[in-house]
Amino acid sequence: MPCTESKRQGPQREPRQEEPVIILAVTLPIKPELREEAKAIALQMTAETHKEPGVLRYTFHSPLDDPNTFFVYEEWKDQDALDYHNNSEHMKVFQAAIAGVLNGDVSLQKYEVA
């Protein structure tokens, strides 16, 4: 039996005219013996950050094969929202706390997605 290609046409959408979204990808190497402390710091930071205006997504992850590396994925409505986050009181608390559990340099990549 021959195959036939089915072409389905859905409703046409207007092209989006959105402002670019700011994305950050941050990698934090964690001292193995302080992983649980680092996890508590990350959970507190996540809870506070989710209250901020302009945050679209903010999550911490650990690779299954490297539980002592934390990966932070952030999406921000715009640069103003990210600036607000970076200057927040909970960011200052986080930076002071996380410094004591780091096991090397933090890596940060910033992207703008239109």
N, C-alpha and C positions, 0 to 999 in steps of 0.2 A: 504494500500500500504506500503510495507516495506521500511525502510530508508536504504540507502546505504551510506557508508562513501567514500568520495572523497578525495584522496590523491593527492595533487598538489606538484610537485617538481619544484622549481625555480632554477635559476643558483646557483651553489655552490660558496660560497665566501671564499676567503683566510682569515684565522684568522688575526685579526689586531694585529700589534706589535707596539702599541702606548705607549708613555710615560704616566704615571699617570696624571690625571687632579686633580688639587687642588680645593676643594669646601669649601666655608665658608657659614655658616648659622648664622646670627647675629640678635639678638632681642634687640630693643631699646625701653624702656618705655618712653613715651613722656608726658610732662605736658599738660593736656587738654587745658588750656588757651593759650598755645604756639604751638598748633598743626599746624597752618598755617605757622608760622615761621619755624618750623621743616620741614614741607613739602618743603618750598622754599630751605632750606639748602640741603635736600636730592636730589631735582631736580638738583641743581647746581653740587653736587658731582657726580651724575649719568652722567651728560653731560661731565664733565671733565674726568671721569674714562673711558667712552666709547672711548676716544681718545688714550688711552694707548695701547702700544704693549702687546700682551699676554692675554688681557681680552677676555674671551669667552662669558660671561654673567654677567651682573651686574644690579640687579633690586631691587627696594624698593617696599614693599607691606604693606598694613594694613589689618588685618582680618576684615571682615564685622561686627562681633560682638564685636570688640575692636579697634576702630579707633585710639586710643591713644597708640597703640603699632605698631612700625614699624619693619618689618622683611626685612632683606637684604639677598638676595641670590646672591652669587658670584661664578663664575667658572673661573679658571686661567689655562693657558696653562702649567705652571710649577711654581716651587717655586721662580725662578728668576723674573718672571712676578709679582708675589704677593709681593716680596720684593721691586720691583720698585714702585708698587702701595703704599705700606706702607710707603715708604720714599719720596713720591711725595709732592710737595708744596701744592697741593689741598687737600691732606690728612691732612696736618698740619692745614690748614684753616678749614677744616671740623671738626676736633677734637676740635678745640677751639670753633667753633660756636655751635656744637651739645651739648657740655657740659652744656651750659646755658638753654637748653630745656629738658634735661633728667629728668625723674621722678623715678630714681632708678638705679640699676645696669644693665649694658650691659651684655648680654650673648652671647658667641661666641663658635661655634662648628666648628672644622676643620676636613675635610675628604679628603682622597686620593682615587680616583677611577681609577682603571686600565682599 
